């Protein structure tokens, strides 16, 4: 059965591959990214590409208008991320703000926007990092990034609890380093 799926950070990496794979499987995929050139070249029938920056309020309004054509959202994959790799003394307030805006506030705002289009069987998947998981190996230079991904894990757990009776479902994937 075909689903309506939204993937953020779809311009490259995991998001690109997910958008391509899910579209080829027959799902209607709304691919969101600041840069869509690579995705648009695929010319896949079920792939709708939309320029979107999690840090720009006007992009949420633009997305709201686009989503009026969907009757529902079955899956939201909050994949977009921002990584800063600097020793702690070199991290600026701006570095932390950018990480939190993209990695925490972006998924929160997008999830809140899409909840009215979701039902009990819908699913929100938040992409995190092994660096956010208690007890895992930590790497120097990733204080801002890993702390935001840990916040996303906690938010996901809280939303899973809050929505466990009537949906949607919430899960986090904490993956390691990828190309």
N, C-alpha and C positions, 0 to 999 in steps of 0.2 A: 504494500500500500504506500503510495507516494505521500511524503510529508513536506511541510513548509519549514525550511531550516534556515536560520540566520547564522552566519559565521563572521566574526570580527577578525581583523588582522589577516584578511584573506589575500593580501597582495603578494605574500611570499611565505616560505617555510611551511609549518604545520597547517596554518589556515588555508594557504593556497592548495595544498594537497587534499585537505578535507573538502573544500569547495569543489574541486575537480572530481574527486571520487564520488561524493554524494550526488552531484549533478549527473554524472554518468550512470549512477544507479537508478535514476529516474525521479529523484526528489527535486522539488523546486527550491533552489538555493539562492538566497539573497546574500551576496558576498560584499562585505563592507571593508573598505580599506582607504587609506590616504592615497595609495598609488595602485591603480587597477590595470595598468598597461599589460602586464603579463597575463592576467586573467581574461581580459577582453580579447586577447589574441586567440584564446581557446575556442571562441565562438560556439559554446555549448548551449544547446536548446533550452535547458532548464536552469541556466545560470543568469541571474540578474545582478549586474555589477553596479554598485552605488558608492560614490566617493563619500567617505565618512571619517571624521576625526573625533575621537572620543572626548577631546578637550574643547570642542567648539559647540556652544549652545545652539547656534543656528543649524548645525547638522542634525540635531535631534528633531527639530521642527521639520526639516526637509525629509527626514526618514519617516516621520509620522504621516506625512502626505503620501509617500510611496507605499506605506503599509496599508493604506485604505483599500488597496486592491487585493489584500489577503484576507481571507475569512478567519484565519487563525494562524497562530505560530505554534508548531509542534515541538521544535527544538531551537534553543538558543545556545550557541557555543561562543562564550566570551574568551576568545583566544588572543586578542591583541595585547601586546605588552611593551613595556619600555624598560630597558636595562641600562643601568649605570654601573660601570666597573671602575671604582676608584678607591684608594685607601681612605678610611674613615676621616682622617684629618683634612683631606682634600674635598670631601663632599660638601656641596653648598646647600643652602636652604632651597634654592631653585632645583637642584638635583632631586631632593626629597619630594618637593611639591610636584614635579613632573611625574615621578614614579607613582606617587599616590593618586594623582589625577587620572593617569592612564590605567594603572593596574588595580585600583580599588574603586574610585568614584565613577569611572567610566562603566564598568560592569554593573555597579549599583544603579546608576541612572538608566542604563539601557534595559536592565531587568525590570525596573519600575515602569518604564514606558511600555514594555511589551506584556506585562502581566494581564492587562485587560483582554489581550488576544490569545491568552493561554487557557487551557482547561486542565482537568484532573490528570489527564494522560500526557500533558506536555512535560518537557524536560529542559532544565537549565544546566549546562556543563561549564564550569569555570576552570580554565587552564591555570594551574599553579606551577609549583616547582618543588623538586625534592629539597631545595635549600630552605623551604618554608616549613618542612616537616620536623617536628621535635625528634631529636635523636639521630637525625641524618647527618652526614658529613657536611660541614659548612666550608665555604671558600672565602678567603680574604678578598675585599673589594666589592662584595655584594651586599653590604649592609642595607642600603636603600632598597634594592630590588627584592631581596629575600624577605625583608620585613613587610613589604607591601603584599607579597604573595602569601605570607603567613596571615595577614589581615583578611585576604580574600578567602583563604581556607576557613577561617573562623566565621566570616559572614555567611559562607555557603552552609556550614553546619547549622548555624542559627536559622537560616531560611528553610532548610530541610525540616527542622523541628517545627517551625511556625506553620508550614504548609503541608505537613505530613498527612493530615486528614483529607483535605480537598484538592491537593495539588497546586501547582506543578511539583515535580520532583526536582531536587537539587543535588548535584554531585560535583566534586572537584577531582581533576586529574592532576597529580603531582608527578611531573616527568623530570627526567634528567636532561643534561645538555644534548641538544640536537643541532644539526646543520640546517 
